[in-house]
Amino acid sequence: MKQIICTVLLALFLMVPAGAVNAKSAVVMDGFTGAVYFERNADERLPMASTTKIMTALVAIESGNIEREYEVKREYTLVEGTSMSLREGETLTIHDTLWGLLMLSGNDAALALAGECGGSQNFVAKMNAKARELGLENTHFDNPHGLDSETHYTTARELAILAAYALRNETFREIVSTTSHTAAGRSMTNHNRLLRSYEGACGVKTGYTRRAGRCLVSAAERHGRRLVAVTLNDPDDWIDHAAMLDQGFTAFHERTLQTAGEQIGGCAVYGGTPEAVPLLAGETLSAWLTDREQPRAVLSGRRFTYAPVFSSARFGEVEYRLGDQVLASGSVAYGADSARNSEKLSFWERLRMMLFGH
C-alpha cells in the first residue's frame, strides 16, 4: 500500500497529462532506486516485439565466455524480420553477435545466441527463469527474438525493471549506448534515434511487430541520475519518450550533502586526551535528488584509533548512498588533536603502540 501511495504522489507531483502520452502502456522509472515517476496502464500484459532482446542479450552475457567463436548454422539464417545478415558457415564470436542483436535488432542474431548458449528451448527456459529471479510475474517469453506469439508478453513496468537491471551490466550498457560500431565485418548503426537527439540518452532497445505496435525502451542519464522509460504500442514513441524523460528529470534538484569542514562523525581515541575527536568533511559534496530522497552517509575507517591523533590527518572516506547507488564520495579528516596519555594505557596497549604505533 505504501508503494502504491508513493507512486500516486510522484505521478501527481510530476503532473504528466494522461492524454500527452499516446502509448497503450507507459512508465518512467528511476534506473537506480526503482521509484516510478509516471505510469499509464503499466501493469497490462502486452506483446513487446524486439524489446525481448534485452533479456536475450542479458542471458547470453551471463552465460559467460562471450569471446568464444562459433560457426553459423543454416537454421539461424531462416528467421523472418530484421537481420544482421548472418551467413551459413561464417565464424564469429558471441560478442560480435550481441552487437548485431542490440544495434541491428537481428532476429538471426537472437536465434544464433540461443542456439550457441545452451540450445533454443533451454535458452528460452533460462529467459523465463531470469524473469522469475527478477520478480517479473507478468512476463513470459516464447522465443528469443520477439516475433508475435500468444504467450509472449510483458508489462511496461516489468520491462523497465528488466532494462534497469540490464544496464548494470558493463557489456550490455556499452552496446546499447553506442551509436555506430563495426563488428564481424559489418558496419552497424543503432536503431535508437534518441542516442543522437536526446541529451544524456544511453540506450536501450526498439521493437515493432504489427500486433505489438511500436515498442520502445529508452534510458538517459543527467547529473548522476538515470531514468528508464517504456512505451508499448505507441505510434509517437520518439516524441513521447523525450517528453516523458524531460518531465521525469524535473523531479531532481541539486542538494548539498555536506560542506567542507562540517562535522560528519566522531572517532574514539584510546589512550588519548580527549578520548574522542570529531571527524570533518574534506570537501563540499552535492547530488541531484527528489524532495523525498534521503541518502545515507557511510563512513569507511576504523571505529577507534590510538593516540596521538593530529588534526587534519586523514581518517578515511565518506560515501553518500541511495540504495546500492553511490551518489558522491569524499575524504574525511580528524578534526582535533588528541595527545598520548601513556599512564592510562594498559601494559598490552602500551606494548602494541611501541610495536605498531597507531
N, C-alpha and C positions, 0 to 999 in steps of 0.2 A: 504493500500500500504506500509506503514511504517513497519508493522509487517512482510509482505512478504519479504521486503528488508533485515530486520534484520535476518530473518530465513535463507535466502540465504547466507548472510555473515557469519553467525555462522557455517553453513554447510561447506562453503569453508574453514573457519578457522580450523575446526577440520579435514578436508581432509580425510573423510571416503570414501574409494574407493567404487564406486557403485557396483562393482562385488564382493566385500568382504562379502556382506550380501546375503544370499540365500533365504530370505523371499520374498513372493509376495508383502507384505506391511510391513513397519517397521518405527519406530520412537524412538528417545531418547529425553525425555522431563525433564526439571527441575521440581522436585516434589514440589517446593515451589513457584517459580515465573511463571511457565508455559512456559518459554523460550524453544525453540526447538533447539537441537544441531545437530540432524541428522534426515533425513526423506527420505523415499522411498515409493512412491505411498501411502502416509499417509492418503489420503482422499478417497481412493477407498472403496466402500461398500463391505464387505466380511462377511461370517459367522464366528463366534468366538468361537464355541463349549463351553466348560465348563468355559471359562473366563467370560461367562454370570454370573457365580455365585458371581462375585464381586458385581454386582448390587443386586442379590438375598440376599446376606448377608447384604448389606447396608440397604435395605428396611426393612428387618426383624429386624435389630438392631434398626433402627429409629422408628419402631412400638412400642418399649418400653416393659418393664417388661419381659426381656428375661430369668429371672429365673423362670417363671411360668411353671408348668408341663402340659403335655397333654398325651393322650393315642393314640398310633399309630393306624391309621385306615388301613384296608386292601388295600385300593386304593393307599396308599403311597408306598407300597412294590412291586407293579406290574410293575414299570417302568424298562426299559432295561438299560444296560450300567453299569457304575461304581456305587458302592453302599457302604453305611455304615452298611448294613445288619440290617436294621430296621425289627423288628418282630411285627406282628399284635398283639395288646393288651398290649405291653410293655409300660411303662411310663418313660418318660424322659423330660428334660427341653429344652426350645428353645435354651438356651446357649449351652447345650451339642450337640444339632443338628447342630449348627453353626460350631462346631469343625469338625463334620463329613462331613459337606458341603465343608469346605475350605481345610481341610487336606486330606480327602479321596476322595474328589470330588463326594460325594454321590448324585446321581440323586434322590434317595429315600428321602434324607435329603431335597433336594430342593422342592420336592412335599409336604413334611411334613410342611416345613416352610411356603410355600404358603397357604396350607390348614388351618394352625393354625393362620396365620396373616391376616385374612380377607377373605379367600377363594381364590381358584386358579385364577379365572377370575379377581376378584378385585385386587389381588396381582400383576398380570401382568400389570394391568392398572396403579398401583402405580409405577411399574418399569419404565413404559413409561413416566409417569408424572415426575418422578425424572430425567429422561434423559432430558426432556424439561426444567426442572428447571436449570439444569447444562449447558444448551445451546447445547446439543448434537443433532444436527439437522439431522445427518446421522446415527442415532442409533434407532433400533426398536426391541422390544422383543415380541416373541410369547409365550414363556414359561420360567420357572424359572431355567431350568437345562442346556439348550444349545444344546439339540438334534436338528438335522437339521430341518429347516422349511423355506419355501420360503421367508417369510418376517421377518426373524430373522437375523439381521445383525448389524454391526457397522463398524468403521474405526479404523486404528491403532492410529490416533491422538485422537479420541474421547475416545477410550479405555484407553489411557494414562491419559487423563483428569479425567476420572472416577476413575481410580486407585489412582491418586494423591489425589483426594478428599477423597476417602475411607480411605486412610492411615492416615488421620487426626483423624479418629475415634479410640479411645484407644482400644476398644474391638476388632475391626477388625484388627488393627495393631498387637495386641498381638497374635492372632490366626495365621495370615499368616506368622509371623516371627518365629514361634515355630517349631522345627524340629520333636519333638515327644511329645505325650500327651496321657493321659488316661482320658476318659470321657464316661459316661454311660456304664461302664464295658468293654470298648473297648480300646485296645492299638492302637494308631494311629501314623503313620509316614507320615510326609509331603511329597507330591509328588514332591515338588520343590527342585531339586538337587542343585541349586545354594546356598541354605541355608547352605549346607555342603561343598561347594567347592569354593565359591567366597567371598573374603574379603568384609565385610560390607553388605552382602545381607540381606534384611529384608522383603522379600515377592516377588510376591503376588499370582499368580494363573496360573496353567497349563490348557490345553484343547486339545482335539482331537476328531474329527469325520472324517470319510472317505471323506466327502465333504469339510469340513473346513481345513483338514490337521492338522499339529501340530501348535498349537497356544500357545503363552506364554507371560505373563505379569510379569516382574521382577522389583525389586527395590533394590537399595543399597544406603548406607549412608557412607560418608567419610568426616572427618573434618567439621562436622555440615551441610553438603550439601547432598541433596537427589536427585537421578536420577531415573526416571521410563523409562523402555524400553519395547517396544511391538513389537512382530512379529506375523504376521498372515500368515498361510500356509508356514511354514519354516521347511524343513527336518533336518536342522542343528541348531535348536534353541538354545541349550545349549551353543554351541561354539560361535554362533553369538552374543548371549546376553553378554557373558563375554567380547568379543571384543568390542561390542558397548558401554558397560558401562565403560570399560577401556579407550576408546577413549573419552567418554564424560567427564570423570574426569580430563582429561588433560586440559580442559578449565579453571580449577580453579587454582589460585595461592594465597599463603598467602600474605595478605596485612595488614600493620599496620593501625589501625583505629585511635588510639590516643596513646600518650606516657605519662607516669606518670608525673604529674606536668604541663602538657600542658594546656593552657587556652582554654576552650571549650565553654565559655559563660560569661555572666555578670549578676549581680543582683543589682537592685536599692535598696538603703538604705534610709528609711525615718528617718529624724531627726538625720542624722549622717554626719560626715566629714571623708572621702569623701562621696559623695552622691551615689556612686556606687562602687562595688568591683568585681574583676574578679572571675570566677568560674574555678577551676582547676581539671583536671582528677586525680582520685585517683590511677590508675594503668594503665599499658600499656595493650591495647587490640588489638587483631588481628582477622581476619576472612579470610576464603577462598572465593575468588571472581573471576569472569571473568574480563577481561580487561574493559568491557563495564559497569559493575555494579557500581552504586554509592549509597551505603547505606546512610540513613539519620539518624542523631543523634537526639534523642528525650530526652529532659531533664524533669525529674519529680521533682518538688519542687516549692515553691512559686515564683511568678514573682517578688516579692519585699519582703523586710523584714524591721524590725525596729532596729535601733541602740540600744545598741552596737553590732558590729559584730566582731568576733575573727577569725583571720587567722587559717586555718586548721580545723575549726569546720565543721561538716557535713552539707552540703546543701541538698543533695538528691541523685538521681541516674541518670545515662545516659544509654539509650538503643540505639543500632545501629540496624536499621530495614531495611529489604529488602522486600517491600510489607508488608504483615502481619507477616512475619517471623522475630523473634528477633535473630540476629546473635551473639551478645555479649552485656554484660551489666557490669557496674561498678559504683563505688561510686564517688561522686563529693563533693568537699570541697570549702569553701570560701578561696580566695587567698590573702586577705589583711584584716587588721583591719579597722573598722570604728567606731570612738568614738562618744558617745552620745553628742548631741548638743541641750540641752533642750530648749534654748531660741528660737530655730527655730521651735519648735513644737507648734501646736495649743493646746488649752485647752483640747479638746477631745482626741487628740493624747497622750498628757501627762497623761490624766486620764486612757486611755487604757493601757499605759505602766505600770502605777502604779498597775493596777488591774491584768493584764495578762502578764506582761513582754513583750517578743517579740510578 
